[in-house]
Each structure stands twice: as structure tokens, then as C-alpha cells.
């Protein structure tokens, strides 16, 4: 596992722009090396700003988007099109503007989808989809980059401090109930699935994230501090989020 690195930008705008430029470069390099790329998209406000920055970048056309598989680290188990869903945000901010192959956009099922309100079945289906795209006997693809927002409490994806989902040591996609942050029912990748990524990026901006960033990069047991990429673990911060380091 890799050692965490930190890059501190002046503000949220620079954070989003820098992350977007890095993402485009990583995807182009992955396609040059392996013919395709697997990317896990972030949610949250910092994730949304990054997606908007990619959409606005002329360099986005350097990517062959038809050879990109898109995944999510977590999703709110709400009806399709709900504005609180990460998928809805991603489509509005970026995906609808890209020439993607629909079958390579791997959405976590909504609560009004083919599994109805059975969140366990929806999570199991996502685990099966991950395994189908994985090489050999692996259970997840080797994500080229997996991006995560960091919550003020140090959570990533829908893995919260002290919550049972954080303690799961097997499997790849799990149902999350009684989330301390609404909505209460979600689907999330496990720590093991996240840490199979080549690169894991953690995005944090604003003073409200400073305590969590300092704790996760210090001695506090937080989900944000537990994730690692196999090749690189990169914290992308603005000055406010880095102010307590």
C-alpha cells in the first residue's frame, strides 16, 4: 500500500481545477498503457466541483470516453433522478456532455429500479457487476483512479466512523442502513474494494473539513485515514482544509 501524499491548493476553485487536470492525465495515460480506463467518480460538493471542471476543460477531448468505465464509490438508495443521488449530480455536471458508452456507466441501482426497495439485492448486483469487469480471479477491476470526498466526520463513500459498514472486512459492495447522514439507506464500496484501486484520491475543501483531515492524517481511526491506493494515495486539499495539519 502507498504512503499518503498531500497537495494543498489556494482555494476550492484551484482544488477542482487541479484535480480535473490530473484526472484527465491519468485517464489518457491509462488508455495509452492498457487501452481503457476504470474511474470511480466522487460525490459531494468537492466532487461536483471537480466534475464541472472536467466538463469545462478543453483537455477533456484528449480522452477517448468510449473506452472509459465509470463507477461510483457509494450511492444514496433513492429513486432514479433524485437530486440527492450521486449519479444525478454526475450526469448533470459532466456525463451528459460526454460520448460515453452507456453499458460502461455502472450505476448503483435506485430504490425504484429492478430490485425495488431491496437494498441488499441492489448491493449484491453491484458486487456481481464489479466481479464481471475484474480480471482473472479478482473481484473488482484495478481502478485507475478512485476519487472520494471526505466528510466533516472523516467518512468516505458511505463508510462512517463507528458504523458497522466501516468494520466490514469482506465483499466489495454493501448495503448501509441507519447512516448517520441522511438519507439512511445507501450502497457503498467496502474498504477492501476501495483499496484495490491503483490510485486513491481524497478531496477536501473548506474549514469544516480541517479537523477530519488532521485526524485522518494523524492518529485518529477514521475511514478517510484507512483507505490506500496500491500505487498512490493522494490528498487534494485547499488551504482551509489543511489549516490544522
Order of alpha helices (4+ residues) and beta strands (2+ residues): beta-alpha-beta-alpha-beta-beta-alpha-alpha-beta-beta-beta-alpha-beta-alpha-alpha-beta
